[in-house]
Amino acid sequence: LATIWGHGQSVLASRPPSMAFGPPSQLRSDDHLYARFQEACRVNPDGHAVTADGTVSTFAEVSEKVQRLSSILSQQGVTSGGLTALCLPAGLDCVVAMLAVLRLGGAFFQVPVTHPNGLIGELCAELDPKAVITSSDLLGKFSSVAGDGEQPTPVLAVDTLRADQSADTLRIPPAQTQCRDVAFGVLSSGTT
């Protein structure tokens, strides 16, 4: 997945993420992926933001999904500085989940959907995410995720959240992003 690098261009693309915002000399101190996304929404709300599974979603459509998910995540305790696990295949739901976590000032780490359940449990026990975002067909992979002992880690299936939440009942928190926030973590076996 490549990040947003310009108005009207797709989020999902083959261009490397390191080139997403142009050369480092062109970055401003206030550049943050979510801020760039908000700017693209403001400038070109009807522009193509994500193309996935043969469907094109506009910046306005993606923004509405991001706001909806960030409201739900906020209610589940995802806040600035918190870590969230994402276990979703590449596609619209994955992009929306990433942006929703970043909107709250949180950070995410991607759990490959192919990881065995035991390894997923170990990773989540070690990293102690505030929430896990997955899909209903992958919920079984997180049966061993318990949380920090006081409160279980919420495991949220994005494909069921949309049906459960009315737009009228959501409390959309203001964006909490800052450039110094950690955005994501990378899991490594230690052999690279």
C-alpha positions as CSV (number, residue, x, y, z in Angstrom):
1,L,0.0,0.0,0.0
2,A,1.3,3.4,-0.9
3,T,0.3,6.5,1.1
4,I,-1.5,9.5,-0.3
5,W,0.9,11.6,-2.4
6,G,-1.3,13.9,-4.3
7,H,-4.8,15.2,-4.9
8,G,-6.9,12.9,-7.2
9,Q,-4.5,9.9,-7.1
10,S,-5.4,6.6,-5.6
11,V,-4.2,5.6,-2.2
12,L,-3.6,2.0,-3.4
13,A,-0.9,2.1,-5.9
14,S,2.4,0.5,-6.9
15,R,4.5,3.6,-6.1
16,P,6.7,2.9,-3.0
17,P,5.5,4.6,0.2
18,S,8.9,6.2,0.7
19,M,8.2,8.4,-2.4
20,A,4.6,9.2,-1.3
21,F,5.3,12.9,-0.3
22,G,8.1,13.6,-2.6
23,P,11.7,14.2,-1.6
24,P,12.4,14.8,2.1
25,S,13.5,18.3,1.4
26,Q,9.9,19.1,0.3
27,L,8.3,17.9,3.6
28,R,7.0,20.5,6.0
29,S,7.3,20.1,9.7
30,D,3.5,19.8,9.9
31,D,3.1,17.1,7.3
32,H,1.4,14.0,8.6
33,L,-0.4,11.4,6.5
34,Y,-3.8,12.1,8.0
35,A,-3.3,15.9,7.5
36,R,-2.5,15.2,3.8
37,F,-5.6,13.0,3.6
38,Q,-7.7,15.8,5.1
39,E,-6.3,18.3,2.6
40,A,-7.0,16.0,-0.3
41,C,-10.6,15.6,1.0
42,R,-11.0,19.4,1.2
43,V,-9.5,20.1,-2.3
44,N,-11.0,17.2,-4.2
45,P,-13.8,15.5,-2.3
46,D,-15.1,13.8,-5.4
47,G,-11.7,12.6,-6.6
48,H,-10.7,9.0,-6.6
49,A,-9.1,8.1,-3.3
50,V,-9.1,4.3,-3.2
51,T,-9.5,1.7,-5.9
52,A,-10.0,-1.8,-4.5
53,D,-11.8,-4.9,-5.8
54,G,-12.9,-3.1,-8.9
55,T,-14.7,-0.3,-6.9
56,V,-13.6,3.3,-6.8
57,S,-14.2,5.3,-3.6
58,T,-14.0,9.1,-3.5
59,F,-12.1,11.1,-0.8
60,A,-15.5,12.1,0.7
61,E,-16.7,8.5,0.9
62,V,-13.4,7.3,2.5
63,S,-13.5,10.3,4.9
64,E,-17.0,9.3,6.1
65,K,-15.9,5.7,6.7
66,V,-12.7,7.0,8.5
67,Q,-14.8,9.3,10.8
68,R,-17.2,6.5,11.5
69,L,-14.5,4.0,12.4
70,S,-12.5,6.6,14.4
71,S,-15.6,7.3,16.5
72,I,-16.0,3.6,17.3
73,L,-12.3,3.2,18.0
74,S,-12.3,6.2,20.3
75,Q,-15.1,4.6,22.3
76,Q,-13.0,1.5,22.6
77,G,-10.0,3.4,24.1
78,V,-7.8,4.0,21.1
79,T,-6.2,7.4,21.7
80,S,-3.1,9.4,20.9
81,G,0.0,7.2,21.5
82,G,-2.0,4.0,21.6
83,L,-1.1,1.0,19.5
84,T,-3.7,-0.8,17.4
85,A,-3.3,-4.2,15.6
86,L,-4.6,-4.4,12.0
87,C,-5.3,-7.8,10.5
88,L,-7.0,-7.1,7.2
89,P,-6.2,-7.9,3.6
90,A,-5.1,-5.0,1.3
91,G,-8.2,-3.1,0.3
92,L,-10.5,-0.3,1.3
93,D,-11.1,-1.6,4.8
94,C,-7.4,-1.7,5.5
95,V,-6.9,1.9,4.2
96,V,-9.9,3.1,6.3
97,A,-8.6,1.4,9.4
98,M,-5.1,2.9,9.0
99,L,-6.4,6.4,8.5
100,A,-8.9,6.0,11.4
101,V,-6.1,5.0,13.8
102,L,-3.9,7.9,12.6
103,R,-6.8,10.3,12.9
104,L,-6.9,9.6,16.6
105,G,-3.1,10.1,16.9
106,G,-2.6,6.4,17.4
107,A,-0.2,4.0,15.7
108,F,-0.9,0.7,14.0
109,F,1.0,-2.5,13.3
110,Q,-0.1,-4.8,10.5
111,V,-0.6,-8.5,11.5
112,P,-0.4,-10.6,8.3
113,V,-3.6,-12.5,7.7
114,T,-1.5,-15.6,7.0
115,H,0.1,-15.7,10.5
116,P,-0.9,-18.7,12.6
117,N,-3.2,-18.1,15.5
118,G,-0.6,-18.9,18.2
119,L,1.9,-16.3,16.7
120,I,-0.8,-13.7,16.5
121,G,-1.6,-14.3,20.2
122,E,2.1,-14.0,21.1
123,L,2.5,-10.8,19.1
124,C,-0.6,-9.2,20.7
125,A,0.5,-10.3,24.2
126,E,3.9,-8.7,23.6
127,L,2.7,-5.4,22.0
128,D,-0.6,-5.1,24.0
129,P,-2.6,-3.2,21.5
130,K,-5.5,-1.0,22.6
131,A,-7.7,-2.7,20.0
132,V,-7.5,-5.2,17.1
133,I,-9.2,-4.4,13.8
134,T,-10.0,-7.3,11.6
135,S,-12.9,-8.8,9.6
136,S,-15.5,-11.2,10.7
137,D,-14.0,-14.1,8.7
138,L,-10.7,-13.6,10.6
139,L,-12.1,-13.2,14.2
140,G,-11.1,-16.7,15.1
141,K,-7.4,-15.8,14.8
142,F,-7.8,-13.5,17.9
143,S,-9.5,-15.9,20.3
144,S,-6.4,-15.9,22.5
145,V,-6.0,-12.1,22.6
146,A,-6.7,-11.2,26.2
147,G,-5.3,-7.7,26.9
148,D,-3.4,-6.4,29.9
149,G,-5.4,-8.5,32.4
150,E,-7.6,-5.7,33.7
151,Q,-9.6,-5.3,30.5
152,P,-9.8,-7.5,27.5
153,T,-8.5,-6.1,24.2
154,P,-11.5,-5.2,22.0
155,V,-11.4,-7.2,18.7
156,L,-13.5,-5.4,16.1
157,A,-14.7,-6.7,12.8
158,V,-15.0,-3.8,10.4
159,D,-17.5,-5.5,8.2
160,T,-20.0,-5.8,11.1
161,L,-19.4,-2.3,12.6
162,R,-20.9,-0.5,9.7
163,A,-24.2,-2.3,10.2
164,D,-24.2,-1.8,14.0
165,Q,-23.6,2.0,14.1
166,S,-26.0,4.7,12.8
167,A,-24.3,7.9,11.6
168,D,-26.6,9.9,13.8
169,T,-25.4,8.2,17.0
170,L,-21.7,8.5,16.4
171,R,-19.6,11.0,18.4
172,I,-16.9,12.0,15.9
173,P,-13.8,13.1,17.9
174,P,-11.6,15.9,16.5
175,A,-8.5,14.7,14.7
176,Q,-5.6,14.3,17.1
177,T,-2.6,13.9,14.8
178,Q,0.7,15.6,15.2
179,C,3.9,15.1,13.2
180,R,5.9,13.8,16.1
181,D,3.4,10.9,16.6
182,V,4.5,7.4,15.9
183,A,2.3,6.2,13.0
184,F,3.1,2.5,12.6
185,G,5.3,-0.3,13.7
186,V,6.8,-3.0,11.7
187,L,7.0,-6.6,12.9
188,S,10.2,-8.5,12.0
189,S,11.4,-11.9,12.7
190,G,14.8,-10.5,13.6
191,T,16.5,-12.2,10.7
192,T,16.5,-9.2,8.3
